[in-house]
């Protein structure tokens, strides 16, 4: 039974975690366990990381034995999060439109 109910929020949580732990630097590799992301299972986080990698937002490798991930934001991933954080500073109408666009980019 999956622990994570909303894949979009999980993807955003992965991106935000990498953004914060890398000090907002693209290409800086971060090691983490799957449970650090919303308490998710290895297979769930692996699936979401593959989704993000296919869209060019992260690069990652996984440890089969250790069940740990090594991931880094790409330049596109950093720009995506810069846009997301900037959208939070906008006024209500602009903010809603910007956030809809941001969530659409990681939804499908």
C-alpha positions as CSV (number, residue, x, y, z in Angstrom):
1,X,0.0,0.0,0.0
2,X,1.5,3.3,-1.0
3,X,2.4,5.8,1.6
4,X,2.4,8.8,-0.7
5,X,-1.0,9.8,-1.9
6,X,-0.3,12.8,-4.1
7,X,2.6,12.4,-6.6
8,X,2.7,16.1,-7.5
9,X,3.3,17.2,-3.9
10,X,5.9,14.4,-3.6
11,X,7.7,15.6,-6.7
12,X,7.7,19.2,-5.4
13,X,9.0,17.9,-2.0
14,X,11.9,16.1,-3.7
15,X,12.8,19.2,-5.7
16,X,12.5,21.5,-2.7
17,X,14.6,19.1,-0.6
18,X,17.4,19.0,-3.2
19,X,17.2,22.8,-3.6
20,X,17.6,23.4,0.1
21,X,20.3,20.8,0.8
22,X,22.4,21.9,-2.3
23,X,22.3,25.5,-1.1
24,X,20.4,26.4,-4.3
25,X,23.2,25.1,-6.6
26,X,22.6,23.1,-9.7
27,X,24.8,20.0,-10.2
28,X,25.6,19.5,-6.5
29,X,25.0,15.9,-5.6
30,X,23.0,15.1,-2.4
31,X,22.7,11.7,-0.8
32,X,19.4,10.9,0.9
33,X,17.2,8.0,2.0
34,X,13.7,7.6,0.6
35,X,12.1,8.1,4.0
36,X,13.4,11.7,4.1
37,X,10.8,12.5,1.4
38,X,7.4,12.5,3.2
39,X,8.3,9.0,4.7
40,X,8.0,7.4,1.3
41,X,9.0,3.9,0.2
42,X,12.1,3.4,-1.9
43,X,10.1,2.3,-4.9
44,X,7.8,5.3,-4.7
45,X,10.6,7.8,-4.5
46,X,12.5,6.0,-7.3
47,X,9.5,6.3,-9.5
48,X,9.0,10.0,-8.8
49,X,12.8,10.7,-9.4
50,X,12.6,8.9,-12.7
51,X,9.6,11.1,-13.7
52,X,11.6,14.3,-12.7
53,X,14.7,13.0,-14.6
54,X,12.7,12.4,-17.7
55,X,11.6,16.0,-17.6
56,X,15.2,17.2,-17.2
57,X,14.7,18.6,-13.6
58,X,17.1,16.2,-11.8
59,X,19.9,13.7,-12.4
60,X,20.0,10.8,-10.0
61,X,21.5,7.4,-9.3
62,X,20.3,4.9,-6.8
63,X,22.0,2.4,-4.6
64,X,20.4,-1.1,-5.0
65,X,22.0,-2.5,-1.9
66,X,22.1,0.6,0.3
67,X,18.6,1.9,-0.9
68,X,20.0,5.4,-0.9
69,X,19.7,8.0,-3.7
70,X,22.3,10.4,-5.0
71,X,20.6,13.3,-6.8
72,X,21.3,16.7,-8.1
73,X,19.2,19.5,-9.6
74,X,19.9,20.4,-13.2
75,X,20.0,24.0,-14.4
76,X,16.4,23.5,-15.5
77,X,15.4,22.2,-12.1
78,X,17.0,25.1,-10.3
79,X,15.3,27.6,-12.7
80,X,12.0,25.8,-12.1
81,X,12.3,26.2,-8.3
82,X,13.5,29.8,-8.6
83,X,10.3,30.4,-10.6
84,X,8.2,28.6,-7.9
85,X,9.7,30.6,-5.1
86,X,9.3,33.9,-7.1
87,X,5.6,33.0,-7.7
88,X,5.0,32.9,-4.0
89,X,6.0,36.6,-3.8
90,X,3.4,37.8,-6.4
91,X,0.0,39.3,-5.7
92,X,-3.0,37.0,-5.5
93,X,-4.2,36.9,-9.2
94,X,-0.7,36.7,-10.6
95,X,0.3,34.2,-7.9
96,X,-2.5,31.8,-8.7
97,X,-1.7,31.9,-12.5
98,X,2.0,31.4,-11.9
99,X,1.4,28.5,-9.4
100,X,-1.0,26.8,-11.8
101,X,1.6,26.9,-14.5
102,X,4.3,25.6,-12.2
103,X,2.2,22.7,-11.0
104,X,1.2,21.8,-14.6
105,X,4.9,21.4,-15.4
106,X,5.3,18.6,-12.8
107,X,1.8,17.1,-13.1
108,X,2.1,15.3,-16.4
